[in-house]
Amino acid sequence: MRGEEAGRRAGAPEPDGRPGAAAGTDPAGTPRRPAGPDNRRIARAPVSVAQGLLVERYRTESMQAAFELLRQTSQRFNVRLYVLVEALIRLPGPDHDAGRWFPRRIRTAPPPLHGLPVDPDGPCGQSEVLAAALHRVLHVNQTGMGNVQIAQHGLLRLEKHTGLTTEFTDYFMFVRDTTSACAQAARRRAQITVRDVALADVYDEPSRQTILRADSRACHSVPLVGPSGRVLGVISSHHRRPLPGPTYAQLAALQTMGVAVGGWLSWYRQTVVLDALEHLHAAATGAAPR
């Protein structure tokens, strides 16, 4: 998406959309159950699938042993458990009796992250990069509230946030509604502005009131786009007053950041996450210490 295209989107009639129907709501937005239990169910489901896959593929002695293998690999490579699980489920398994899962892959150096406050001498995993990217978005948009979501199994999963209420983060832990600002940003691969939450007629009242109680009257969502064009996440800034719309300079800066972080996330999934899966395969087959 070019900065000019983003500017036209931001200046056109607003694509206002609520930040996703929370898990546990019906199509009208009426809560069926508290967000917490539903969030835990959604979070656990892929882990259970991954455990079953390991039991079937490697004949691990139990589901608990499979979970321990996932947990230890996650910790060893500093890869979030849900990221490891998503890759394990999504990627084709290794060949039968294969010594290595990805024998022909070529490891590359991480792409640069110019303009992000990342410590070059400190750890630089997904958590650190996303924290720096969120800091950059909030700095450009001059606000103290925002969140980062990662694409996972057709949902946007809340990964980091600052300045938002617990009610907000529980309610929007998992977003699947295509009318939301963040989901529209992901679907269109374009920056999306919600100028005034209170006046956006597409909001259901539970979502609107949750957002307003978080003291957010507007938001701006930036997609994190990988080299293949796939959206790997979204960063949103939230604002206490209605927005007139971002400037072209802001759009250009956020576009550059979104492409850079999207490229880094793509590298991370193709390098660090595959390193973790390679180790998991070796540990499960007895070729490496657990």
Buried (B, 14 or more C-beta within 10 A) or exposed (E): BEBEBBBEBBBEEBBBBBBBBBBBBEEEBEBEEEBEEBBEEBBEEBBEBBBEBBBEBBEBEEBEBBBBBBEBBBEBBBBBBBBBBBBBEEBEBBEEEEEBBBEEEEEEEEBEBEBBEBEEEEEBEBBBBBBBBBBBBBEBBEBEBBBBBBBBBEBBBBBBBBBBBEBBBBBBBBBBBEBBBBBBBBEBBBBBBBBBBEEBEBBBEBBBBBBBEBBBBBBBBBBBBBEEEBBBBBBBBBBEEEBEBBEEEBBBBBBBBBBBBBBBBBBBBBBBBBBBBBBBBBBBBEEEEB
